[in-house]
Amino acid sequence: MIRFLRKLVPQILINFFKHLPEAVLANFIYGFPSRGMKVIGVTGTDGKTTTTNMIYEILKKSGKKVSMVSTIKAVIGDKEFETGFHVTSPTSFFLQRLLRDAKGAGSEYIVLEVTSHGLDQFRFFGINFEVGVITNVTNEHLDYHKTFENYLMTKAKLIKNAKVAVINADEKHFERLRHLTHPKCKVLSFGKNPKADFNPGNFKLNLKIPGEYNLLNALAASAATDSIGLDKANIKYVLSSFDGLEGRMEEVPNKLGIKIFVDFAHTPNALENVLKVLKKKSKGRLISIFGTASERDVVKRPVMGAISAREADITILTDEDPRFESSEKIISEIALGAKKEGAKFGKNLFKEPDRFKAIMLGIKMARKGDTVGIFGKGHEKSMNYKGIEKIWSDKEAVGRVLRYGR
């Protein structure tokens, strides 16, 4: 019934008559707790979780009292805890409570991962951002925002009133975002572009984690922390020891002579980036296992199928939160893109809706030197079927296959 009603009521009405009053009330109940703390917000289609955690680590290891809220975990003072299933930004009440607790723990800074849904639904109402970071903006969540223009403008809300805006100079909408900031805002750019304030040429970094996209995340984190006066040498040192995150290019050790990675890549841009990195690293074939979630942007399904067919040697399509939609329908739509790139079922394209069986199939197919990449779920601890969250972990599924044999 709730799902049906949501389809009838425009989102803008829900935002202004439900989410905004909730946000105002939450601020009053918890006493506008963000006041007195320096708040750094990070948004973007991809890379925001990693960048948020990088900024947190730099601040912490620079001796600052800092808390953090990301989609993987929250760290409030000395306490660390998971933030839940399939999380976007926390609700207004939960977020304001976390801010109050962070302030009570003596935090001078708090780093927040900021989603487009959270921005659109006023969950960050009442928070004055010292620094706003936009890692990148590519097509995503168009099921919710309807157009890329709406999506871009929603992301831009983070930097409109920030004292410092950190923006990706490599993107075509860089200038547009820069001009959306207020006149007194300090704008810092990052990217491969040699004209960027922070680029690989003028701010050299030696990272443990692979991928050009992680270099960009690190440059964004560098710009953000430099803007608040942290030592450049210390920023570089902290990033050089950054180990990465759970479910982000996380390797699962094994004795089979193959490489197995679990990664959260669930957008076309992220999938293409991670596949290109793994392709370079692999001594043998690259086996790609993924699906796409239901009730999300359906346009990306064939696009991601095409990307996997181009970059991987073998593609196995499976479930990723099918919710109330047919698994077969979702997989068939992804397969359309793969087949347009020449992939053929039974040769280099396979479908197995059961995600555990798909992972088992990929590992069974792998020969010594091959690489198996499992994408879309990353750190998540559940999978949604018919509205019910069932316990699930890609990493644990790999462990089961490895323990009980291929």
N, C-alpha and C positions, 0 to 999 in steps of 0.2 A: 504493500500500500504506500509506504514512504517513497519507494523508488518511483512509483506511478505519479505521486503528487509532485515530486521534484521535476518530472518531465513537463508538468502542466504550468508550474510557477516559474517565471523568468528568474535567472540567477541574480540579476541586479536587484530584484525585489527582496530575495532572500538575504543578499548582502546588506542592504540598507535597513531592513526591518527585523532582521534576526542577528546577523553577525556584528554589525556596528553597535547596536545597543549592548550586546554581550561584551564587546571590547571596552566600551565606556564604563560599564558596571565593574568589569574585572579590574580596570585601572583604579577606580575609586575604592574597591574592596581591599586591594593590596597596597594602596597608597602610592601609586605611580612609582614603583620601585626602581625603574631604570634611571631615574634622576639621581645624579651623584655618581653614576658609573659611566665609563666610556664604552659605548656599544659599537661593535664592528659587525656589520651584516654582510653575508656573502650569498649571492644568488647567481643563477646561470642555468642553462640547460644541462650541461655536464660539468663535472669537476668541482661542484660547490662543496661536497662533503670533504673531499681531500683538502681543498684549499682552506676550509674552516678549521680542520684539524692541524694543518701546517701552521696557521696563524696562532692557534692556541699553544702549540708546542714552542714556537718562537717566543711568545710572551712569557710562558711558564719558565723556560730555560734562560730567560733574561731577568729572572727574579721578580716578575710582576705577579700580583695576586689576580688570578684570572679564572673564570668559569666558562663553560661552553655548552651549547645545545646544538647537536647535529642529528641527522636522521639515523646514525648508527648508535649514538650514545649521548648522554648528558653527563657533564662533570661539573658538579656544584661544590665549590671549595675542594675538600679532599674526598668527597663521595662521588662514585661513578655508578651509573645505572643505565640499562637499556631504555630506549624511548618507545618501544612497542612494535606491533605488527604494521607493516605497510605504511609507515609514518610519513606524513607530509609535515609541515610545521605544526607545533602543538596548538591546541585550542587556546583562545585568549585567556581563559581562566588558568589553564595549566601553565602557559607561558609566563603570565604575571606572577604566579606562585613560584616558579623557578627563578624569576628575576628577584623576587623578595628574598628567597633563600640564598641566592648568590650574594646579594647585598649584605644579608645577615652573616654570611661566612667571611665577610671582609673583602670581597672581590672589588678590585679597582676597574677591571675590564671584564666584559663578557662578549664572547664571539657567538653569533647566531647564524645558523644556516637558514636561509630565507627562501621559501618556495613561492611560485607565482600564485598558487591557490591561497597561500597565507596572506600575500599582499592584497589580492583581490578581495578577500573576505575580512579585511581590517584586523587580522590577528595581531598585527604589529602597531596598531593604533596606540598613540601615547608614548612611543619610543623615539627618541631623537638619536639618530645614528651619527656617531663621530666619523666613521668611515663606512662607505658602501662599495662593495666589490661586485662587479658583473663579470663572471668568467667568460661567458660566451652566450649567444642566443641563436639557436637553430630551431627548426620546426619540431614542436612537441606540444602535447596537451591541447591540440586544436579541437579535440572533442569538447573541451571545457571553454576555451577562449574563442573558438569558432574561426578566428582569422589570425594570421601571424602578426598583423598590425596590433590587434588587441593584446596578444601575448607579449610583444615587444614593449608596448606602453605599460603593461602591468609590471614587467621586470624593471622598467625605468623608474617606477615609484620609489624604489629603494634609494636612488641617488638624488632625487629631486630636492631633498632638504638636508642631505648629508653635508658635513663640513669638508670631507674629502671624498672624491669619487675615483675609483680605480676601474679602468675600462680597457677592454681588449682592442688594441690598435690594429689588429689583423682583420677585423670584421668590417664589412661594408657599411654597417650602421654606426660605426664609431663616432663620426662627426655629429650625427643626429643625436646620439645619446649624450655626447659632450655638451651640446647646446641645450639640453633639457635640464641641466644642473642650474642652481641659482647663481647669481653673479659673484657672490663671495666664496663659492665652492672652489677648492683646489682640486684640479683634475690631474690625475697621474695615469699614464698609459703603460701598458705592457704588451709584449708580443714578439714575434720574430721580426717584425718591421724594424729596420735599423733606426728609424726616427722615434721609436717608442722610448719612453723614459727608462723603462727596464726591459732590456732585450738581451739575448745570449752574448752579444758582443761587449756591451758595457757593464753587464752584471753577470759575470761568469759563475755558474753553479756546477757542482759535482754531486749528482744525485745517485743514491743507491737504487731508486725505483726507476724502471724503464719507461720509455715512451715520450714522444715530443709533447703530448698533451699534459703529462706530469711536469715537464719543464715549464710549460705555460702556467700551470697551477702554482708552481713554486715562484715564478716571476710575479704573479698576482699577489701571493702572500708576502713576497719581499717588498713590493710597492706599498702594501697596506701597513706593514709594520715599520717600514722606513718613515712613512708619513707621520707616525706618532713619536718619532725621535729615537728609535732603537738603533743600536750599532750595526752597521752593515756587515762587518766581519763576523759578528755573532750570528746574524741572520743566516749568512752563508754556512757557518759551522753547524747550526741546528738543522738546516735543510739537508746537509750532507749526511747526517745520521738518521734522517727520517725513514722509517722502515715501511711505510705504507699502512694500509688499513685492512681489516677483515673484509673479505669479499671484493677487494679491489686488486686485480691481478695477483691473487693469492695462490701461490703454488702449493699443491698437495703432494708431499713426498711419497715416493713409492719405490719398489724394487723391480719394476718391470722394464726398466730401461726407456721409459717414456716420460714426457712432461705433462702434467695435468694442472690446469689453472681454472680457478673460479673467479668470475668477474661480474660486476653489477651492470655491465653495458646493456642498456635497454632502449637506446635511441639509435637511429641510423648513424649519427656522427660518432657516438661512443663505440658502436660495434665496429665500424670501419677502422677507427683508430687502434683499437685493441687487436683486431685481426692483423693489421699491418705490422704491429710490433711483434706479435707471436710468429708471424710468417718469417720475419727476419731472424728470429731466435731459433726456429725449429730446424733440426738437422734432417728431418724427414717430412712426412705429410702433416697437414694441419686439418684437424677434425673439429668442426664447429657445431655445438649443440645449443639450441635456443628456441624460444617461442616469443609470442608477444601477448601482453595482458589484454583481457577483455575490458570493455567500457573505457577504452583509451583511444587515442588517435589511430583510426583504422587505416589511414592513408599510408602510414609508415610500414605496414605489413609487407607488401611486395617490394618496397624499397630495401628493407632489411634482408629479404630473401635474395635479392639481386646482389647486394653487398657480400653476403656470405658465399654465394656461388662464385663470385669473382675472386675473392681473397682466400678462401679455404679450398682444400682439395676435396673434402667430404662435408656435407651439411646434413645434420639430423634435426628435424623439426619436432618440437614437443610442446607440452603445456607450460604456460606461465600465467597462473591466476586466470583461468578461463571464466570464473564467476558463473554468470547465468547464460553464457554463450556456448555454442557448440565447439568443442575442441577441434573437430574435423573441419569446421568452417574456417576457423582462425588459421589452422595449418595450411589449408588449401589456398587461402589468400596470400600467405607468405610464399608458398610454393610457386605461385604465378610469377613472381619476380625472379625466383631462382631459375625457373624453366626458360624465361626470356633470355637469361644469360647462358643457356645451353645445358643446364643441369638436367640429369635424367634420373627418374626414380629407379632404384635398384642398382644404379651404377655409382653415382656420386651424390645422390639425393635420397634421403630416407625419412620416413615419418613414424613416430612412435609417441602417441599422446601421453602414455605413462612416463613421467619424467625419470623415475628410477630406472625403468627398462631402457630408456633412451641413453642415460649415462652408462649403463652396463654395456649397451650396444657399442657406444663410442669407444669405451676402454677395450672391449673385445676386439674391435676392428684395428686398434692401434698396434703397430709393429715397433720394434726398437728404433728409437730416434724420432718417432712421431710425437706430435703435440696435440693434446685434447683440450679444447677450450669450452667451458660451460658458462653460458651467459644469461643475464637477465634477473637473477635472484640475488646473487652476491651474498651479503650479510643477512638477508631476511630469514626469518625463522618460521614462516608459515606460507601456505598456498591456499588461495581462495577457490572453493568449489561450491556453487549454488549459494553463495553468501556465507558459507561456513569456513572459518579459518582452520585448516588442518596443519598440524605440526609438520614442518618441512625444513630441511637444510641441504643445500647442494653439497657442501663439504662433508656432512655426515653421510650423505648418500654415496659419495665417492669412497669414503672409509668403509662402508658396508660392502661395496663391490670388491675393494682391495682385500678385505678380511676373508670374505667367503669365496673368493676366486672369481675368475672371469668366465 
